[in-house]
Amino acid sequence: MTKQYSDCLQRYQLTEFPRHWGRIHRGIEKESLRVSSAGKISQASHPQALGSALTNPYITTDFSEALLEFITPVHEDIDSCLKELEEIHRFTLQHLQDDELLWMASMPCPLEEEAIPIARYGSSNIGRMKTLYRRGLTLRYGSLMQVISGIHYNFSMPEEFWPEFQRLKGHSGSLQEFRTDSYLHLIRNFHRYSWLLIFLFGASPAACKCFARGRQHDLQDFDENSLYLPNATCLRMGNLGYKSEAQDSLFVCYNELDTYIECLHQAIHTPYSEYEKLGQKKDGQYQQINTNLLQLENEFYSTIRPKPSLKSGQRPLDALRSTGIEYIEVRALDLNPYLPLGIDAEQIRFLDTFLLHCLLAESPVCDQREFFEVASNIGKVVEQGRDLQLQLKEADQQRTLQDWAAELLTDLEHTAALLDADKADGAYGAALEAQQAKLANPDLTPSGRMLREMEENGLSFFELAMDKSRQHQQLLANNGLDQATLNRLETAGRESLEKQRQIEAADEISFEEFLRQWNDR
């Protein structure tokens, strides 16, 4: 790294970058399918030893009963965050059925729509609504796209950063307003440059053929069982993945919090004709929460979300109104099948570098033209991202991925140097250099490594994913947990089951009335 510390401060118009500003807070949410030893999606219920999927703070389910989600608390130290994620993995593996594995790829195993069990959360009103929400997703989009796995990275600056940064910026409003505006500033830049993360960390260049059966696509045959695109990076983020035609025309603005909230509020309360035709009920049974464009806030698919701290039963938009943005959730990350946890310290350091740059660098307000320009760039990088001559658009001007990525990575040296300033190991700079090497040789990206290994060894996507799943299973299963960690996770499981029972016993209204009140809020 060649950047001088004074140049780094000047780049972001700072007079200092105190050591404690680099104590970034982070948490990881990681999804993985439970599959049989033959690579079929598990039909078994969520293991009781893992506690309640409704209330366990460490282990829950996402869309499917078979789609596990591991959640770490907030950590200041990267290694301790990854250690806790590893402990949750090991604990879970101890309580799976004997023949079950954790699927280590983002794109799912071979499956059929009807074989995907929707997650169940008990008999409480809130538990029944969570299951109903998933039925609605199935009705609207099908269940295949819902069992794609990913990693969510939660990022926030330390509390002491905000008043000091506010004084430096000369902001005269409340601290909550300043923090919220700053995170919106970060989000706008993230959208502009998120295609870079998809190029560097995309790990879904191929999929099983069954995943695209009956769907329009432009993928090519890799072999008799696999589809791919030669320069694809992250099909998970493309037309086969988290896409919704109903949301394609939805312009969500991140210039002001009130505007963002109002946009999603309107979508949650605006009837959508195609969903009205499907009906809220069928044969007397609820099949979706409502017939509006969005059932809930979380149905809006985005690569990043502004997040508040939620109280029990509180809706996210209500919490954002009252407390503002308290952290951001990055949702554009594939599982890296070459890593036992799907992510490692090097990637985390680069994410911190990237997100800090997005926070500190200039961030003009966005408009509708840029919003759809960003979406177009992401779509291109998803399908063709390892073609370095791919043409992207910045402010209506064409430029190659290679030139723009090189410029961004060079600019990121400023934040890497700030984060490394009080450290002897230069770990942030080293993480950035590893990404610069990928730009010099795209075969080093996870997507490039996957396709190269498939080609060289004659492996289908399924065979590659199974091989990595078995390797990581053996590694994690053969390492035990200390008694204190085992006790903590077992206790969390037992307490979560009791908490679910208390929630179920506390319901005083019918589910129909609960749903009516929820939709009216």
C-alpha positions as CSV (number, residue, x, y, z in Angstrom):
1,M,0.0,0.0,0.0
2,T,1.5,3.3,-1.1
3,K,-1.0,5.8,0.4
4,Q,0.4,8.2,3.0
5,Y,-1.7,8.7,6.1
6,S,-2.1,12.4,5.5
7,D,-3.3,11.8,1.9
8,C,-5.9,9.4,3.3
9,L,-7.2,12.0,5.7
10,Q,-7.3,14.6,2.9
11,R,-9.1,12.2,0.6
12,Y,-12.1,12.2,3.0
13,Q,-11.7,15.7,4.3
14,L,-10.8,14.5,7.8
15,T,-8.4,16.1,10.3
16,E,-8.0,12.8,12.2
17,F,-9.1,9.1,12.2
18,P,-8.9,8.1,15.9
19,R,-8.0,4.5,16.7
20,H,-11.4,3.8,18.1
21,W,-13.2,4.7,14.9
22,G,-11.8,1.5,13.4
23,R,-13.6,-0.7,16.0
24,I,-16.3,-1.6,13.6
25,H,-19.2,-3.6,14.8
26,R,-20.3,-6.6,12.7
27,G,-22.5,-9.6,12.7
28,I,-23.1,-12.4,10.2
29,E,-26.3,-14.2,9.2
30,K,-25.5,-17.3,7.1
31,E,-28.0,-19.6,5.4
32,S,-27.4,-23.3,4.5
33,L,-29.7,-26.0,3.2
34,R,-30.0,-29.3,5.1
35,V,-29.5,-32.1,2.6
36,S,-29.3,-35.8,2.7
37,S,-26.1,-37.7,2.0
38,A,-27.4,-38.2,-1.5
39,G,-27.8,-34.4,-1.9
40,K,-31.6,-34.2,-1.6
41,I,-33.3,-31.5,0.4
42,S,-34.2,-32.7,3.8
43,Q,-37.8,-33.5,4.6
44,A,-37.2,-33.7,8.3
45,S,-38.5,-31.1,10.7
46,H,-36.2,-28.6,12.3
47,P,-34.3,-30.5,14.9
48,Q,-35.7,-29.9,18.4
49,A,-32.3,-29.9,19.9
50,L,-31.6,-26.7,18.0
51,G,-34.5,-25.0,19.8
52,S,-37.3,-22.9,18.4
53,A,-36.8,-21.4,15.0
54,L,-39.2,-18.6,16.2
55,T,-37.1,-17.5,19.2
56,N,-33.6,-19.0,19.2
57,P,-31.2,-16.0,18.8
58,Y,-28.5,-18.2,17.2
59,I,-30.2,-20.8,15.0
60,T,-33.4,-20.3,13.0
61,T,-34.8,-21.1,9.6
62,D,-35.4,-18.9,6.6
63,F,-37.9,-19.8,3.9
64,S,-37.9,-23.6,4.3
65,E,-37.9,-25.9,7.2
66,A,-34.7,-27.2,5.7
67,L,-33.0,-23.8,5.2
68,L,-31.1,-23.1,8.3
69,E,-29.9,-19.6,9.2
70,F,-27.1,-19.1,11.7
71,I,-26.9,-15.7,13.5
72,T,-23.9,-14.3,15.4
73,P,-24.3,-11.5,17.9
74,V,-22.5,-8.2,17.2
75,H,-18.7,-8.5,17.5
76,E,-16.0,-5.9,17.4
77,D,-13.3,-8.5,16.7
78,I,-13.3,-10.3,13.4
79,D,-11.8,-13.5,14.6
80,S,-14.3,-13.8,17.5
81,C,-17.2,-13.3,15.1
82,L,-16.0,-16.1,12.9
83,K,-15.2,-18.3,15.9
84,E,-18.8,-17.9,17.1
85,L,-20.1,-18.7,13.6
86,E,-18.0,-21.8,13.5
87,E,-19.3,-22.9,17.0
88,I,-22.9,-22.6,15.8
89,H,-22.0,-24.7,12.7
90,R,-20.4,-27.4,14.9
91,F,-23.2,-27.4,17.4
92,T,-25.8,-27.8,14.6
93,L,-23.8,-30.6,12.9
94,Q,-24.0,-32.5,16.2
95,H,-27.8,-32.5,16.1
96,L,-28.6,-33.2,12.4
97,Q,-29.7,-36.6,11.4
98,D,-26.9,-39.0,10.8
99,D,-26.9,-38.7,7.0
100,E,-27.5,-35.0,6.7
101,L,-25.1,-32.4,5.4
102,L,-25.0,-28.6,5.1
103,W,-25.1,-27.6,1.5
104,M,-22.1,-25.3,0.9
105,A,-23.2,-23.5,-2.3
106,S,-25.6,-20.6,-2.8
107,M,-27.5,-22.2,-5.6
108,P,-29.5,-25.2,-4.3
109,C,-29.3,-28.9,-4.7
110,P,-31.4,-30.7,-7.3
111,L,-35.0,-30.4,-6.2
112,E,-38.6,-29.9,-7.2
113,E,-41.0,-27.2,-6.1
114,E,-43.3,-29.7,-4.3
115,A,-40.3,-31.1,-2.3
116,I,-39.5,-27.9,-0.5
117,P,-41.0,-27.9,3.0
118,I,-42.1,-24.4,4.1
119,A,-40.8,-23.3,7.5
120,R,-43.0,-23.8,10.5
121,Y,-43.0,-21.6,13.6
122,G,-45.6,-23.0,15.9
123,S,-49.3,-22.2,16.7
124,S,-48.9,-18.6,17.9
125,N,-50.4,-15.8,15.8
126,I,-46.9,-14.4,15.0
127,G,-45.6,-17.9,14.2
128,R,-48.6,-18.7,11.9
129,M,-48.1,-15.3,10.1
130,K,-44.4,-16.1,9.4
131,T,-45.4,-19.4,7.8
132,L,-48.2,-17.7,5.9
133,Y,-45.8,-15.1,4.6
134,R,-43.7,-17.9,3.1
135,R,-46.8,-19.4,1.5
136,G,-47.4,-16.1,-0.1
137,L,-43.9,-16.0,-1.4
138,T,-44.4,-19.4,-2.9
139,L,-47.7,-18.3,-4.5
140,R,-46.1,-15.2,-6.0
141,Y,-42.7,-16.3,-7.1
142,G,-42.5,-20.0,-6.6
143,S,-40.4,-21.7,-3.9
144,L,-37.3,-22.5,-5.9
145,M,-35.8,-19.0,-5.7
146,Q,-36.6,-18.9,-2.0
147,V,-34.1,-21.7,-1.1
148,I,-31.1,-19.9,-2.6
149,S,-28.7,-19.3,0.2
150,G,-26.6,-16.3,1.0
151,I,-24.7,-14.4,3.7
152,H,-25.9,-11.2,5.2
153,Y,-23.3,-8.9,6.7
154,N,-24.4,-6.5,9.4
155,F,-22.2,-3.4,9.7
156,S,-22.2,-0.4,12.0
157,M,-19.7,2.1,13.2
158,P,-18.9,2.3,17.0
159,E,-21.2,4.5,19.1
160,E,-18.3,6.9,20.0
161,F,-17.7,7.6,16.3
162,W,-21.0,9.4,15.7
163,P,-20.8,12.5,18.0
164,E,-17.1,13.0,17.0
165,F,-17.9,12.6,13.3
166,Q,-20.9,14.9,13.6
167,R,-18.8,17.7,15.1
168,L,-16.2,17.3,12.4
169,K,-18.8,17.6,9.7
170,G,-20.4,20.6,11.5
171,H,-23.9,19.0,11.5
172,S,-26.2,20.9,13.8
173,G,-29.2,18.5,13.9
174,S,-29.8,15.6,16.3
175,L,-27.3,12.7,16.5
176,Q,-30.1,10.3,15.4
177,E,-30.7,12.4,12.2
178,F,-27.0,12.6,11.5
179,R,-26.4,8.9,11.9
180,T,-29.4,8.1,9.7
181,D,-28.4,10.5,7.0
182,S,-24.8,9.1,7.1
183,Y,-26.0,5.6,6.6
184,L,-28.2,6.7,3.7
185,H,-25.1,8.3,2.3
186,L,-23.4,4.9,2.6
187,I,-26.3,3.0,1.0
188,R,-26.3,5.3,-2.0
189,N,-22.6,4.7,-2.6
190,F,-23.1,1.0,-2.0
191,H,-25.7,0.8,-4.7
192,R,-23.3,2.6,-7.1
193,Y,-20.4,0.3,-6.5
194,S,-22.0,-3.0,-5.4
195,W,-21.3,-4.6,-8.8
196,L,-17.7,-4.7,-7.6
197,L,-18.6,-7.0,-4.7
198,I,-20.5,-9.3,-7.2
199,F,-17.4,-9.5,-9.4
200,L,-15.0,-10.2,-6.5
201,F,-17.1,-12.6,-4.4
202,G,-19.8,-14.0,-6.6
203,A,-19.9,-17.8,-6.3
204,S,-22.9,-18.9,-8.3
205,P,-21.8,-19.1,-12.0
206,A,-23.7,-22.4,-12.5
207,A,-26.8,-24.2,-11.3
208,C,-28.5,-27.6,-11.5
209,K,-30.7,-27.8,-14.6
210,C,-33.8,-28.6,-12.6
211,F,-33.6,-25.1,-11.1
212,A,-34.4,-23.5,-14.4
213,R,-37.0,-26.1,-15.6
214,G,-40.1,-24.3,-17.0
215,R,-38.5,-20.8,-16.7
216,Q,-37.1,-18.6,-19.4
217,H,-33.4,-18.1,-19.3
218,D,-30.3,-17.5,-21.4
219,L,-28.0,-20.0,-19.7
220,Q,-25.9,-22.5,-21.6
221,D,-25.5,-26.3,-21.0
222,F,-22.3,-27.0,-19.1
223,D,-23.1,-30.7,-19.1
224,E,-26.2,-32.9,-19.0
225,N,-27.0,-31.8,-15.4
226,S,-25.7,-28.2,-15.2
227,L,-26.4,-24.8,-16.7
228,Y,-23.9,-21.9,-16.6
229,L,-22.6,-18.8,-18.4
230,P,-18.9,-18.7,-19.2
231,N,-18.3,-15.3,-17.5
232,A,-21.1,-15.4,-14.9
233,T,-20.3,-14.4,-11.4
234,C,-23.5,-14.5,-9.3
235,L,-26.6,-16.0,-10.9
236,R,-28.2,-15.8,-7.5
237,M,-28.6,-12.1,-8.1
238,G,-29.9,-12.5,-11.7
239,N,-33.1,-13.5,-13.3
240,L,-33.0,-17.0,-11.9
241,G,-32.5,-15.7,-8.4
242,Y,-33.8,-12.9,-6.2
243,K,-35.8,-11.1,-8.9
244,S,-39.5,-10.0,-9.0
245,E,-41.1,-8.6,-12.1
246,A,-43.7,-7.0,-9.9
247,Q,-40.9,-5.0,-8.2
248,D,-38.9,-4.2,-11.3
249,S,-40.6,-0.8,-11.7
250,L,-40.4,0.1,-8.0
251,F,-38.2,3.1,-7.5
252,V,-36.9,3.1,-3.9
253,C,-35.1,6.3,-3.1
254,Y,-32.4,6.5,-0.4
255,N,-31.9,10.2,-0.3
256,E,-34.1,10.7,2.8
257,L,-35.5,8.3,5.4
258,D,-39.0,9.6,5.1
259,T,-39.0,9.1,1.4
260,Y,-37.7,5.5,1.7
261,I,-40.3,4.7,4.4
262,E,-43.1,6.2,2.4
263,C,-42.2,4.2,-0.8
264,L,-42.2,0.9,1.1
265,H,-45.4,1.9,3.0
266,Q,-47.2,2.6,-0.3
267,A,-46.0,-0.8,-1.7
268,I,-47.2,-2.6,1.4
269,H,-50.6,-1.0,1.1
270,T,-51.2,-0.8,-2.7
271,P,-53.3,-3.6,-4.1
272,Y,-51.6,-5.5,-7.0
273,S,-53.9,-6.9,-9.6
274,E,-52.1,-10.2,-10.2
275,Y,-52.0,-11.0,-6.5
276,E,-55.7,-9.9,-6.2
277,K,-56.5,-12.5,-8.8
278,L,-54.8,-15.2,-6.7
279,G,-56.8,-14.2,-3.7
280,Q,-55.9,-13.9,0.0
281,K,-57.8,-17.1,0.7
282,K,-58.4,-20.3,-1.3
283,D,-60.9,-22.9,-0.2
284,G,-61.3,-21.1,3.1
285,Q,-57.5,-21.2,3.8
286,Y,-55.2,-18.2,3.9
287,Q,-52.5,-18.3,1.2
288,Q,-51.0,-14.9,1.5
289,I,-50.9,-12.1,4.1
290,N,-52.6,-9.7,1.8
291,T,-52.9,-9.0,-2.0
292,N,-50.7,-5.9,-2.1
293,L,-47.5,-5.4,-4.0
294,L,-45.6,-6.3,-0.9
295,Q,-46.9,-8.5,1.9
296,L,-44.3,-7.2,4.3
297,E,-41.3,-4.9,4.3
298,N,-38.9,-7.8,3.9
299,E,-40.5,-8.9,0.6
300,F,-38.7,-6.0,-1.1
301,Y,-35.6,-7.5,-2.6
302,S,-32.5,-5.3,-2.2
303,T,-28.8,-5.8,-2.0
304,I,-28.6,-3.7,1.2
305,R,-31.1,-2.7,3.8
306,P,-31.2,0.1,6.4
307,K,-32.0,-1.5,9.8
308,P,-33.3,-0.3,13.1
309,S,-33.2,-2.2,16.4
310,L,-36.5,-3.9,16.7
311,K,-38.7,-4.4,19.8
312,S,-40.8,-7.5,20.0
313,G,-43.8,-7.3,17.6
314,Q,-42.6,-4.0,16.1
315,R,-42.7,-3.6,12.3
316,P,-39.4,-2.5,10.7
317,L,-40.8,0.7,9.2
318,D,-42.3,1.8,12.5
319,A,-38.9,1.2,14.2
320,L,-37.1,3.2,11.5
321,R,-39.5,6.1,12.1
322,S,-38.8,6.1,15.8
323,T,-35.1,5.3,16.1
324,G,-33.7,5.9,12.7
325,I,-31.1,3.7,11.0
326,E,-28.8,1.9,13.5
327,Y,-26.9,-0.4,11.2
328,I,-26.9,-1.7,7.6
329,E,-27.4,-5.2,6.3
330,V,-25.4,-6.2,3.1
331,R,-27.3,-8.9,1.2
332,A,-25.3,-9.3,-2.0
333,L,-22.9,-12.1,-0.8
334,D,-22.8,-15.7,-2.0
335,L,-21.6,-18.5,0.1
336,N,-18.0,-19.2,-0.9
337,P,-17.9,-23.0,-1.3
338,Y,-14.1,-23.0,-0.8
339,L,-14.5,-21.7,2.7
340,P,-15.9,-23.9,5.6
341,L,-18.0,-21.0,6.9
342,G,-18.8,-19.5,3.5
343,I,-16.8,-16.3,4.4
344,D,-13.4,-15.6,6.0
345,A,-11.5,-12.8,7.7
346,E,-10.0,-11.5,4.4
347,Q,-13.4,-11.0,2.9
348,I,-14.7,-9.3,6.1
349,R,-11.7,-6.9,6.1
350,F,-12.4,-6.0,2.5
351,L,-16.1,-5.5,3.2
352,D,-15.2,-3.1,6.1
353,T,-12.8,-1.2,3.8
354,F,-15.5,-1.0,1.1
355,L,-18.3,0.1,3.4
356,L,-16.2,2.6,5.3
357,H,-15.3,4.2,1.9
358,C,-19.0,4.3,1.0
359,L,-19.6,6.2,4.3
360,L,-16.7,8.6,4.0
361,A,-16.6,9.4,0.3
362,E,-18.8,11.9,-1.4
363,S,-22.3,10.5,-2.1
364,P,-24.6,12.6,-4.4
365,V,-28.3,12.2,-4.1
366,C,-29.7,9.5,-6.4
367,D,-32.4,9.9,-9.0
368,Q,-34.5,7.5,-11.0
369,R,-32.1,7.5,-13.9
370,E,-29.2,6.4,-11.7
371,F,-31.4,3.9,-9.9
372,F,-32.1,1.9,-13.0
373,E,-28.5,2.4,-14.4
374,V,-27.3,0.7,-11.2
375,A,-29.7,-2.2,-11.7
376,S,-28.5,-2.5,-15.3
377,N,-24.8,-2.6,-14.2
378,I,-25.6,-5.3,-11.6
379,G,-27.4,-7.4,-14.2
380,K,-24.5,-7.2,-16.6
381,V,-21.9,-8.2,-14.0
382,V,-24.1,-11.1,-12.8
383,E,-24.0,-12.7,-16.2
384,Q,-20.7,-11.4,-17.8
385,G,-18.7,-10.1,-14.9
386,R,-15.4,-11.9,-15.6
387,D,-15.2,-10.3,-19.0
388,L,-13.0,-7.4,-18.0
389,Q,-13.9,-5.5,-21.1
390,L,-17.6,-5.5,-20.2
391,Q,-19.1,-2.1,-20.7
392,L,-20.8,-0.5,-17.6
393,K,-22.3,2.9,-17.2
394,E,-21.4,5.6,-14.8
395,A,-23.5,8.8,-15.1
396,D,-24.5,7.8,-18.6
397,Q,-20.9,7.4,-19.6
398,Q,-19.6,4.0,-20.8
399,R,-16.5,2.5,-19.2
400,T,-15.0,-0.9,-18.9
401,L,-15.4,-3.0,-15.8
402,Q,-11.6,-3.3,-15.7
403,D,-10.9,0.4,-15.7
404,W,-13.6,1.3,-13.2
405,A,-12.7,-1.6,-10.9
406,A,-9.1,-0.6,-10.9
407,E,-10.0,3.0,-10.1
408,L,-12.2,1.9,-7.2
409,L,-9.7,-0.5,-5.8
410,T,-7.0,2.2,-5.9
411,D,-9.3,4.6,-4.1
412,L,-10.1,2.0,-1.5
413,E,-6.4,2.0,-0.5
414,H,-7.3,5.2,1.4
415,T,-9.7,3.5,3.8
416,A,-7.5,0.3,4.1
417,A,-4.6,2.5,5.2
418,L,-6.8,4.3,7.8
419,L,-7.9,1.0,9.2
420,D,-4.3,-0.3,9.2
421,A,-2.8,2.8,10.7
422,D,-2.5,1.5,14.3
423,K,-1.8,-2.2,13.3
424,A,1.4,-3.9,12.6
425,D,0.1,-6.7,10.4
426,G,-1.3,-4.5,7.5
427,A,-4.2,-7.0,7.3
428,Y,-6.7,-4.6,5.6
429,G,-4.1,-3.6,3.0
430,A,-3.4,-7.3,2.4
431,A,-7.1,-8.1,2.0
432,L,-7.3,-5.3,-0.6
433,E,-4.3,-6.6,-2.5
434,A,-5.9,-10.0,-2.7
435,Q,-8.9,-8.4,-4.5
436,Q,-6.6,-6.5,-6.8
437,A,-5.1,-9.8,-7.8
438,K,-8.6,-11.0,-8.8
439,L,-8.9,-8.1,-11.2
440,A,-5.5,-9.0,-12.7
441,N,-6.7,-12.7,-13.0
442,P,-10.5,-13.2,-12.8
443,D,-9.9,-17.0,-12.5
444,L,-9.0,-16.3,-8.9
445,T,-12.6,-15.2,-8.1
446,P,-14.8,-17.8,-6.5
447,S,-16.9,-18.0,-9.7
448,G,-13.8,-18.5,-11.8
449,R,-12.4,-21.1,-9.5
450,M,-15.6,-23.1,-9.5
451,L,-15.9,-23.2,-13.3
452,R,-12.2,-24.0,-13.7
453,E,-12.5,-26.9,-11.3
454,M,-15.7,-28.2,-12.9
455,E,-14.0,-28.1,-16.4
456,E,-10.7,-29.5,-15.4
457,N,-12.1,-32.4,-13.3
458,G,-15.3,-33.1,-15.4
459,L,-17.6,-32.2,-12.5
460,S,-21.2,-31.1,-12.7
461,F,-22.3,-28.2,-10.4
462,F,-24.0,-30.8,-8.1
463,E,-20.8,-32.9,-7.9
464,L,-18.6,-29.9,-7.1
465,A,-21.1,-28.7,-4.4
466,M,-21.4,-32.1,-2.9
467,D,-17.6,-32.5,-2.8
468,K,-17.2,-29.2,-0.9
469,S,-20.1,-29.9,1.4
470,R,-18.6,-33.3,2.5
471,Q,-15.1,-31.7,2.9
472,H,-16.4,-28.9,5.2
473,Q,-18.7,-31.3,7.1
474,Q,-15.8,-33.5,7.9
475,L,-13.6,-30.6,9.0
476,L,-16.3,-29.0,11.2
477,A,-17.7,-32.2,12.6
478,N,-14.3,-33.5,13.7
479,N,-13.6,-30.4,15.9
480,G,-15.4,-30.5,19.2
481,L,-16.9,-27.7,21.3
482,D,-15.7,-26.7,24.8
483,Q,-18.2,-27.4,27.5
484,A,-19.0,-23.7,28.2
485,T,-19.9,-23.2,24.5
486,L,-21.9,-26.4,24.5
487,N,-23.8,-25.4,27.6
488,R,-24.5,-21.9,26.2
489,L,-26.0,-23.1,23.0
490,E,-28.0,-25.9,24.7
491,T,-29.4,-23.4,27.1
492,A,-30.3,-21.1,24.3
493,G,-32.2,-23.9,22.6
494,R,-34.1,-24.9,25.8
495,E,-35.0,-21.3,26.6
496,S,-36.2,-20.6,23.1
497,L,-38.6,-23.5,23.3
498,E,-40.0,-22.2,26.5
499,K,-40.3,-18.7,25.1
500,Q,-42.2,-20.1,22.1
501,R,-44.6,-21.8,24.5
502,Q,-45.1,-18.5,26.4
503,I,-45.8,-16.6,23.2
504,E,-48.4,-19.2,22.2
505,A,-50.1,-19.1,25.6
506,A,-50.3,-15.3,25.6
507,D,-52.4,-15.0,22.4
508,E,-55.8,-13.5,23.2
509,I,-57.3,-12.9,19.7
510,S,-57.9,-15.2,16.8
511,F,-55.5,-15.4,13.9
512,E,-58.0,-13.8,11.6
513,E,-58.3,-10.8,13.9
514,F,-54.5,-10.7,14.4
515,L,-54.0,-10.6,10.6
516,R,-56.6,-7.9,10.1
517,Q,-54.9,-5.7,12.7
518,W,-51.5,-6.4,11.2
519,N,-52.6,-5.4,7.7
520,D,-54.3,-2.2,9.1
521,R,-51.2,-1.0,10.9
